[in-house]
Amino acid sequence: MKILVTGGAGFIGSAVVRQAVAAGHHVVNLDALTYAACLDNVASVAGSPLYTFEQADIRDRAALDRIFAAHAPDAVMHLAAESHVDRSIDGPGAFVETNVNGTYNMLEAARAYWQQADKPDTFRFHHISTDEVFGTLGETGQFTETTPYNPRSPYSASKAASDHLVRAWHETYGLPVVLSNCSNNYGPFHFPEKLVPVIILNALAGKPLPIYGNGANVRDWLYVEDHADALLLVLQKGELGRSYNIGGENERTNLELVQTLCAILDEVRPAGAPYADLITYVADRPGHDARYAIDPARIREELGWRPSVTVEEGLRRTVEWYLANENWWRALQTRDGVGTRLGVKA
Ligand SMILES: NC(=O)c1ccc[n+]([C@@H]2O[C@H](COP(=O)([O-])OP(=O)(O)OC[C@H]3O[C@@H](n4cnc5c(N)ncnc54)[C@H](O)[C@@H]3O)[C@@H](O)[C@H]2O)c1
């Protein structure tokens, strides 16, 4: 299959690209190379005859039309997005432009291409989204695919809007779509502004380990390679028009997550004192969602998918990857905004 992957130079998109090429698919990686992108993420497949890169912006409809015509993909996996909640608080406009208008352009370009090819029913447009569209939970309950949308940050609102557009293009024009909404990812190649890499890299530098608020916010942590595996399955086996919630079955508070990272680091890179001594509570994120939790019954029962690693195992692999790949993360630490606290203006 030839898959057009958008955002394939980012964290999750690059895992999808690497796995898809390893599985024998042709991949066209469409990415604008924003601050969050890194072509080193796909260096392991860049020389493959199965891989092509197109630098393009999903806000540029003419570029999308050209790329569809040039490559004639069998499927689209749409991951390109502005993805950092803290940045969405400081500058929501970019999130509306890329996540909403960019997805609209992708849908229209895909629809024109699909209609011109006589609407093959084998074509797929897979839209990759987040569990944050469902809002926040109390101490109990889980998000299912029918949980009403209730986004609470500019990021999640822009992703919710894009999900609605994708469903509307299916209902109105019959575009063959599938959707997935996933919980928090972590793993290799995670851009060093997100919680897990910030904690690992600050710990290695002996800097404070910032915890927003009281650290009680709960997330369901999913190893990125497991997510990429699930996404390729949803693309190939998911039912048309249907969405699938993807979770790690690994709920942890932010404080528990950071303590686990500290314990792993104490073991593999011992310092003079326990790394947990560096934990520092900082101002909470405005509108910080208390808890996300995924009910993964649909993907488990219909597609037979479960995550392969526990959060302890996945975090250990992640720590070891960061220790072995200092050149990768050092180069990204000089990018705009990295290492400074964002999203506290509100
Ligand atoms: N990270 C998570 O935990 C998580 C969880 C669930 C869902 N998601 C979703 O998965 C997708 C990928 O997330 P990620 O964490 O890999 O993001 P990321 O920020 O690491 O990567 C995003 C990629 O998209 C590209 N991009 C951004 N704007 C673009 C534009 N206008 N045109 C073309 N390319 C553009 C960037 O250059 C970058 O390579 C997003 O849609 C996100 O909403 C992420």
The ligand as an SDF file (V2000), in Angstrom:
LIG
                    3D

 44 48  0  0  0  0  0  0  0  0999 V2000
    1.6810   13.4170   21.5480 N   0  0  0  0  0  0  0  0  0  0  0  0
    0.5980   12.8280   22.0550 C   0  0  0  0  0  0  0  0  0  0  0  0
    0.6360   12.3600   23.1860 O   0  0  0  0  0  0  0  0  0  0  0  0
   -0.6620   12.6840   21.2230 C   0  0  0  0  0  0  0  0  0  0  0  0
   -1.7180   11.9400   21.7370 C   0  0  0  0  0  0  0  0  0  0  0  0
   -2.8490   11.7420   20.9390 C   0  0  0  0  0  0  0  0  0  0  0  0
   -2.9160   12.3020   19.6900 C   0  0  0  0  0  0  0  0  0  0  0  0
   -1.8950   13.0450   19.2040 N   0  0  0  0  0  0  0  0  0  0  0  0
   -2.0050   13.5790   17.8300 C   0  0  0  0  0  0  0  0  0  0  0  0
   -1.0420   12.8960   17.0350 O   0  0  0  0  0  0  0  0  0  0  0  0
   -0.5430   13.7710   16.0270 C   0  0  0  0  0  0  0  0  0  0  0  0
    0.9660   13.8310   16.0840 C   0  0  0  0  0  0  0  0  0  0  0  0
    1.3540   14.2960   17.3730 O   0  0  0  0  0  0  0  0  0  0  0  0
    2.8970   14.4530   17.7510 P   0  0  0  0  0  0  0  0  0  0  0  0
    2.9970   14.4310   19.2240 O   0  0  0  0  0  0  0  0  0  0  0  0
    3.7020   13.5180   16.9360 O   0  0  0  0  0  0  0  0  0  0  0  0
    3.1650   15.9460   17.2320 O   0  0  0  0  0  0  0  0  0  0  0  0
    4.5330   16.6790   16.8950 P   0  0  0  0  0  0  0  0  0  0  0  0
    4.3230   18.0960   17.3070 O   0  0  0  0  0  0  0  0  0  0  0  0
    5.7030   15.9250   17.4390 O   0  0  0  0  0  0  0  0  0  0  0  0
    4.6450   16.5880   15.3060 O   0  0  0  0  0  0  0  0  0  0  0  0
    3.7850   17.2970   14.4570 C   0  0  0  0  0  0  0  0  0  0  0  0
    4.3850   17.2900   13.0660 C   0  0  0  0  0  0  0  0  0  0  0  0
    3.4610   17.9660   12.2000 O   0  0  0  0  0  0  0  0  0  0  0  0
    4.1910   18.8810   11.3960 C   0  0  0  0  0  0  0  0  0  0  0  0
    3.3220   20.0240   11.0920 N   0  0  0  0  0  0  0  0  0  0  0  0
    2.8480   20.9490   11.9620 C   0  0  0  0  0  0  0  0  0  0  0  0
    2.1410   21.8830   11.2980 N   0  0  0  0  0  0  0  0  0  0  0  0
    2.1610   21.5260    9.9790 C   0  0  0  0  0  0  0  0  0  0  0  0
    1.6020   22.0760    8.8060 C   0  0  0  0  0  0  0  0  0  0  0  0
    0.9060   23.2070    8.8350 N   0  0  0  0  0  0  0  0  0  0  0  0
    1.8070   21.4340    7.6260 N   0  0  0  0  0  0  0  0  0  0  0  0
    2.5320   20.2860    7.5800 C   0  0  0  0  0  0  0  0  0  0  0  0
    3.1110   19.7330    8.6570 N   0  0  0  0  0  0  0  0  0  0  0  0
    2.9260   20.3430    9.8440 C   0  0  0  0  0  0  0  0  0  0  0  0
    5.3830   19.3030   12.2280 C   0  0  0  0  0  0  0  0  0  0  0  0
    6.4400   19.8030   11.4140 O   0  0  0  0  0  0  0  0  0  0  0  0
    5.7270   18.0170   12.9680 C   0  0  0  0  0  0  0  0  0  0  0  0
    6.6550   17.2490   12.2370 O   0  0  0  0  0  0  0  0  0  0  0  0
   -1.2290   15.1100   16.2290 C   0  0  0  0  0  0  0  0  0  0  0  0
   -2.3110   15.2020   15.3340 O   0  0  0  0  0  0  0  0  0  0  0  0
   -1.7030   15.0550   17.6670 C   0  0  0  0  0  0  0  0  0  0  0  0
   -2.8470   15.8470   17.8540 O   0  0  0  0  0  0  0  0  0  0  0  0
   -0.7590   13.2460   19.9430 C   0  0  0  0  0  0  0  0  0  0  0  0
  1  2  1  0
  2  3  2  0
  2  4  1  0
  4  5  1  0
  4 44  2  0
  5  6  2  0
  6  7  1  0
  7  8  2  0
  8  9  1  0
  8 44  1  0
  9 10  1  0
  9 42  1  0
 10 11  1  0
 11 12  1  0
 11 40  1  0
 12 13  1  0
 13 14  1  0
 14 15  2  0
 14 16  1  0
 14 17  1  0
 17 18  1  0
 18 19  2  0
 18 20  1  0
 18 21  1  0
 21 22  1  0
 22 23  1  0
 23 24  1  0
 23 38  1  0
 24 25  1  0
 25 26  1  0
 25 36  1  0
 26 27  1  0
 26 35  1  0
 27 28  2  0
 28 29  1  0
 29 30  1  0
 29 35  2  0
 30 31  1  0
 30 32  2  0
 32 33  1  0
 33 34  2  0
 34 35  1  0
 36 37  1  0
 36 38  1  0
 38 39  1  0
 40 41  1  0
 40 42  1  0
 42 43  1  0
M  CHG  2   8   1  16  -1
M  END
$$$$
